[in-house]
């Protein structure tokens, strides 16, 4: 796990002057959309033409075993053709500039952060390249290749993606982080509508500076007034302005990479 979380002390006993400011980056589908990764939910409520109840439901995935694997096989092929963008790269730059002080949390299942050089990303909803054995919990990284569902007659190999009706164990990380933040820290939300995971309370409760970057708040799940700085534009366009705020808050010299 990132050094950021190694010391999970309550913010009530962690005075700001005892450590350097830290940065939390939280992202959703919007950050990868600019890389050509389609957002899961289309305007008609379908995911890439499929009903999510057929391809992302823990109660039915074994009954739809072949369809489920075909669906995620296609997603891996698409992922292999995509490349990280400037926003992914910015997070990697911040991690290099401020070692142990930046944690990256994403709702995305793609590997664009990893390919951009980001380390220790917390994937709240799983990792597309992985397959999970539901009996042994063993994970296997198959890259961008497909999985032949006929080789799994017992139907125990599942995409390592959190389905509807399935626990998301890494959600606990959010509460762990909240317990270490204070007003000296900065929280950035990029490309997340707040409809699935809403981190407004973390910003509001901790007093951290909140930076919001979304195209719009059409879903209405975000309380915009909680966020100190707001950028309603694509992430790649917002990065320079956000970087300037980060550098000021983190207290180190500018990086020429961003």
C-alpha positions in Angstrom: 0.0 0.0 0.0 1.1 3.6 -0.5 3.2 5.1 2.3 0.3 7.6 2.6 -1.7 5.0 4.5 1.0 3.3 6.4 0.3 5.5 9.5 -3.5 5.5 10.0 -3.8 7.9 12.9 -6.9 9.9 13.7 -6.8 13.4 12.4 -7.7 14.6 15.9 -4.3 13.5 17.0 -2.4 14.4 13.8 -1.5 18.1 13.9 -0.7 19.6 10.5 2.6 21.0 11.6 3.9 17.4 12.3 3.9 16.4 8.7 3.9 17.8 5.2 0.7 18.4 3.2 -0.7 15.5 1.3 -2.7 15.0 -1.9 -5.6 12.6 -2.6 -6.6 12.2 -6.2 -10.0 10.5 -6.8 -11.2 9.8 -10.3 -14.1 8.4 -12.3 -14.8 7.5 -15.9 -14.3 11.0 -17.2 -10.6 10.9 -16.8 -10.2 7.9 -19.1 -12.9 9.0 -21.6 -10.4 11.3 -23.2 -8.3 8.3 -23.9 -11.1 6.6 -25.8 -12.4 4.5 -23.0 -16.2 4.7 -23.2 -18.1 5.4 -20.0 -20.0 2.3 -19.0 -23.5 3.7 -18.9 -24.8 5.0 -22.2 -27.7 7.5 -22.5 -30.2 4.6 -22.9 -29.1 2.9 -19.7 -27.1 0.2 -21.5 -23.5 -0.6 -21.1 -22.0 -1.0 -24.6 -25.4 -2.2 -25.8 -25.8 -4.7 -22.9 -28.1 -4.6 -20.0 -25.9 -4.3 -16.8 -28.1 -6.9 -15.2 -26.7 -9.4 -17.7 -23.0 -8.5 -17.6 -22.4 -7.0 -14.2 -24.7 -8.7 -11.7 -23.2 -10.9 -9.0 -26.4 -12.9 -8.7 -26.6 -13.8 -12.4 -23.0 -13.8 -13.7 -22.5 -17.6 -13.5 -25.8 -18.1 -15.3 -24.5 -15.7 -18.0 -21.0 -17.0 -17.8 -20.2 -17.0 -21.5 -21.8 -13.6 -22.2 -20.0 -12.0 -19.2 -16.6 -13.2 -20.4 -17.3 -12.2 -24.0 -18.2 -8.7 -22.7 -15.1 -8.2 -20.7 -12.9 -9.8 -23.3 -14.0 -7.0 -25.7 -13.3 -4.4 -23.0 -9.7 -5.7 -22.6 -9.1 -5.4 -26.4 -10.4 -1.8 -26.3 -8.2 -1.1 -23.4 -5.1 -2.4 -25.1 -5.7 0.1 -27.9 -6.0 3.1 -25.5 -3.2 5.3 -24.1 -2.9 7.4 -21.0 -3.6 11.0 -21.4 -2.1 14.2 -19.8 -4.3 13.9 -16.7 -3.1 10.3 -15.9 0.5 11.5 -16.4 0.0 14.5 -14.1 -0.8 12.1 -11.2 2.4 10.2 -11.9 4.4 13.5 -11.9 2.9 14.5 -8.6 3.8 11.1 -7.0 7.4 11.5 -8.2 7.6 15.1 -7.0 6.1 14.4 -3.5 7.1 10.8 -2.6 4.8 9.1 -0.1 2.5 12.1 0.0 0.2 11.3 -2.9 -2.4 8.6 -3.1 -4.4 7.8 -6.2 -7.9 6.3 -5.9 -10.0 5.5 -8.9 -13.4 3.9 -9.7 -12.0 2.9 -13.1 -11.0 -0.6 -13.9 -8.6 0.3 -16.7 -4.8 0.3 -16.3 -4.1 3.8 -17.8 -2.7 5.1 -14.5 -0.3 2.2 -14.3 0.9 2.8 -17.8 1.4 6.5 -17.1 3.7 5.5 -14.2 1.4 5.9 -11.3 2.1 3.5 -8.5 -0.1 1.9 -5.8 -3.4 3.0 -7.4 -6.4 1.9 -5.3 -8.9 0.4 -7.8 -12.2 0.6 -5.9 -14.1 -1.5 -8.5 -11.5 -3.9 -9.6 -8.9 -4.3 -12.4 -10.0 -5.3 -15.9 -6.8 -7.2 -16.7 -7.3 -9.6 -13.8 -9.4 -12.8 -13.5 -10.4 -14.0 -10.0 -10.9 -17.5 -8.9 -13.9 -17.2 -6.6 -13.0 -20.3 -4.6 -9.3 -19.5 -3.9 -9.4 -15.7 -4.5 -6.3 -16.1 -6.7 -5.8 -13.3 -9.2 -4.3 -13.8 -12.7 -3.3 -11.0 -14.9 -4.1 -11.9 -18.6 -3.3 -8.5 -20.0 -5.4 -7.6 -23.0 -6.1 -11.1 -24.1 -9.4 -12.9 -24.0 -10.5 -15.7 -21.7 -12.0 -18.9 -23.1 -15.1 -19.5 -21.0 -15.2 -23.1 -22.1 -12.1 -23.8 -20.1 -14.0 -23.0 -16.9 -16.8 -25.6 -16.7 -17.3 -25.0 -13.0 -17.8 -21.3 -13.7 -15.5 -20.2 -10.9 -13.4 -17.8 -12.9 -14.8 -14.2 -12.7 -13.6 -10.9 -14.1 -11.9 -9.0 -11.3 -14.6 -6.3 -11.5 -17.0 -5.4 -8.7 -20.5 -6.3 -9.8 -23.8 -5.1 -8.6 -24.7 -7.0 -5.5 -21.0 -7.7 -4.7 -19.0 -6.2 -1.8 -16.4 -3.6 -2.7 -13.7 -4.3 0.0 -11.5 -1.3 -0.9 -14.3 1.1 0.0 -12.8 0.9 3.5 -9.7 2.8 2.2 -11.8 5.9 1.8 -12.7 6.0 5.5 -9.0 5.2 6.4 -7.9 8.2 4.4 -10.6 10.5 5.8 -9.2 9.7 9.3 -5.8 11.1 8.3 -6.7 14.3 6.5 -6.9 17.8 7.7 -7.0 21.4 6.4 -3.4 21.2 5.2 -4.3 18.5 2.6 -5.8 18.7 -0.9 -8.4 16.4 -2.4 -8.9 16.4 -6.2 -11.9 14.7 -7.8 -11.5 14.2 -11.6 -14.2 12.9 -13.9 -16.5 11.5 -11.3 -20.2 12.3 -11.2 -20.6 11.3 -7.6 -23.5 9.0 -8.5 -21.7 5.8 -7.4 -19.2 7.0 -4.9 -19.6 10.5 -3.5 -16.6 12.0 -1.6 -18.2 15.3 -0.8 -18.3 14.3 2.9 -14.6 13.6 3.0 -13.8 17.1 1.8 -16.4 18.7 4.1 -15.6 16.7 7.2 -11.8 17.1 7.0 -11.5 20.7 5.9 -9.1 19.7 3.1 -9.0 21.9 0.1 -11.3 20.4 -2.5 -10.6 20.7 -6.3 -13.5 19.5 -8.5 -13.0 18.7 -12.2 -16.1 17.5 -14.1 -17.6 18.4 -17.5 -20.9 19.2 -15.7 -23.0 18.3 -12.7 -25.9 17.1 -14.7 -26.4 14.1 -12.4 -26.8 16.4 -9.5 -25.1 14.1 -7.0 -22.2 16.6 -6.2 -22.7 19.4 -3.7 -20.6 22.0 -5.6 -20.4 24.3 -2.7 -18.3 21.8 -0.8 -15.5 22.2 -3.4 -13.2 25.2 -3.1 -12.0 25.2 -6.7 -14.1 24.0 -9.6 -13.2 23.3 -13.2 -15.9 22.4 -15.7 -13.9 21.2 -18.6 -12.1 18.1 -19.8 -9.4 16.9 -17.4 -6.6 17.4 -19.9 -7.5 21.1 -20.2 -7.8 21.6 -16.5 -4.5 20.0 -15.6 -2.2 23.1 -15.9 -4.4 25.1 -13.5 -4.8 22.2 -11.1 -1.1 21.6 -11.2 -0.4 25.2 -10.2 -2.7 24.8 -7.1 -1.1 21.5 -6.2 2.4 22.9 -6.3 1.3 25.9 -4.1 -0.4 23.6 -1.6 2.3 20.9 -1.5 5.1 23.4 -1.1 7.6 22.1 -3.7 9.0 23.6 -6.8 7.1 23.3 -10.1 7.7 20.2 -12.2 8.4 20.8 -15.8 6.8 17.5 -16.8 3.2 18.8 -16.3 
